Amino acid sequence: MTTTFPRPQHLNVPADLLDRSKAVFINGRWQVGRAAAPITSIDPSTGKAFSSFLPASPDQVAEATEAAEVAFADWRRMSGGERSRFLSAIAAGLRDRKADLVALQMLNNGKPRYEAEIDVYDAAATFNYYAGVAEDLDAEQGRSVALGDDTLAGATHFEPLGPVGLIVAWNFPMVTTAWKLAPALAAGCTAVIKPSEFTTLAELVYGDLAGQIGLPAGVLNIIPGGGEIGAALCADRRIRKISFTGSNATGSRVMAAAASRIVPVSLELGGKSPIIILEDADIAQAVEIAAAGIFFNCGQMCSATSRLLVAEGIAEDFTIALIGKADQLLVAGHEDPGAQIGPLTTPEQFAKVKAVLEKARADGLDCIAGGSAVPGRQGFFIEPSIYRNVPTDHPMWREEIFGPVLAIRSFASTDEAVTLANDTDFGLAATVVGTNGDAAAAVARRLDAGHVWVNTSQMIFPNTAWGGFKASGIGRELGPWGLAAYQGVKHITRAA
C-alpha cells in the first residue's frame, strides 16, 4: 500500500526509503506484507505520520525461515573469504547511502544530525570488522589438539549454528542489527531479521543492499511487524538461535520461547548504569562525560549512566556545573541544525517518561534541572532532567527509564561508591572519572558491569565486547565473542 504523507523538505529523504509498498524481504525478493493492518511511521519531532506500509504476516515468517533454511546449505560451505567480500560490500553500500540514511534516522528516530551520522558510521564499521574476521576464519579451522596419545589426532572446527532469528530494538536502527547480522553472516549462518515496528524503514536498507551486491537468495530475510511476528519467529523450529535486543519484559518471553525448544539465545537487555565522579576528577571533564552518558540519544540507551555518584568534596561545584550544562543544551527537532538533544522516538516512550517525571513531582523529589516535557512543542520532547539526593529505594534510582533523566547521590568513600554502584539488578555498563587514571581504573575493576569507560565518553568499537551481567542479559556481542555466539564447536578425534 502507498499513501501520500506530508514530509519535511529540508531532510530530502529519497522516496525509495519511505514509500515501501513492498516491505517484506524473503528469499531475495520484496513482497507486499500480508498483515491485516498497516504500520504507520511517526516523525517524533512533530508527532505526525510520514509513511505507512503493510508488515509481514505469520505465514510470511514461515516462508522466511524456510528460505533461510534452504540457503544455509550453500552459505555455510562458502569460504570465509567469500563471505568476507559480501560483508565488505554491505559496509560500502552503507557508506554510499550515508547522507540518505542520516536523513532517515533524523526523520524516524528524531536524532540530531551528528548522532545519526555516528549510527551509519558504526554500522558500516561493524560490517568492515567482521569482513576481516571472516577472512581469517578459514585459518582457524582444523587446529590440531594434542591428545596425549600418539595413536590419535585431534582437531577443532567452528561450525555455523544454522538459520538464526534476529530481533532488534528501535533506539539504534541499523547499528544493533549490524552487531547481530554481520557476525552471523561471517560465521556462515543465514538470518531472519524482525525489526522494531517503530523504526522499520532504516532496517529495510539491508534488503536493498542484499539485492544490490548479489547476496544469495535466502541468506538474509526481513519480516517487519509487531510482537506477534517476533513470537512466530521464536517458535519456528527451523530457527536454531535467537538473538534479541530490547526490554527485559520482552526478553523474558524470548528466553521462554527458546527454552521450550532448547535453542541457544543471546539477550541484550536493560541497564541502570552508574557513573562515579571521584574527588580528584576534573569537574569540566566530568560534566561533559556525565552529560553525554545520560543525554546522548535523549537517554534512550540501555547503557545510559542514569545513576550518578559524586564525591562529597566536589558534589556542590560539580552539580552546579552540570545544571549549567543541562540548561544550555539545545533541545530541538530536525528543523534546527544546532539540535543537541532530539525528541524521544515513540509516543509510548514519551508517555512513559512523562509519567516518571509526574511521579517524581508527586513524591517530592528534588528536581534541580528540567522535570517536564518541553512546553509549547509538538512532538515528543523532554527537558534534560536532573534530580538530587534520590533515595536508593525509589524507582527513579532502581528502574530503567530510557529518557534524559539523571538521578544523583554523593558518597563519602570509594568503598561506598562501589557498593552503591553495584546495588542494582543490572550490570551492563559504567563510567569512572578521576584525574588519577590508574586509581579510576582500579575502581572500574570493582564494578559489576560488562563495559566500563574510564575518563572517556561512551565509545563502542567493533572489536570490543558488548553485554552485561545480572539482568542486563546473556552473552556478548561484538569482537570475537560476537562471532562465537553464532558458532558451535566441533571436535574431531581420529586415528593418527
Salt bridges, closest charged atoms under 4 A:
ASP16 OD2 - ARG97 NH1 3.14
ASP19 OD1 - ARG7 NH2 2.55
ASP43 OD2 - HIS334 NE2 2.79
ASP59 OD2 - ARG34 NH2 2.76
GLU63 OE2 - ARG34 NH2 2.40
ASP74 OD1 - ARG77 NH1 3.87
ASP100 OD2 - ARG97 NH2 3.42
ASP119 OD2 - LYS111 NZ 2.98
GLU140 OE1 - ARG143 NE 3.11
GLU159 OE1 - ARG76 NH2 3.57
GLU159 OE2 - LYS490 NZ 3.33
GLU197 OE1 - LYS194 NZ 3.37
ASP208 OD2 - ARG20 NH2 2.60
ASP236 OD1 - ARG238 NE 3.10
GLU288 OE1 - LYS325 NZ 3.16
GLU335 OE2 - ARG377 NH2 3.44
ASP363 OD2 - LYS359 NZ 3.03
ASP363 OD2 - HIS394 NE2 2.77
ASP366 OD2 - ARG388 NE 3.07
ASP415 OD1 - ARG446 NH2 2.93
ASP423 OD1 - ARG398 NH2 3.30
GLU477 OE2 - LYS180 NZ 2.80
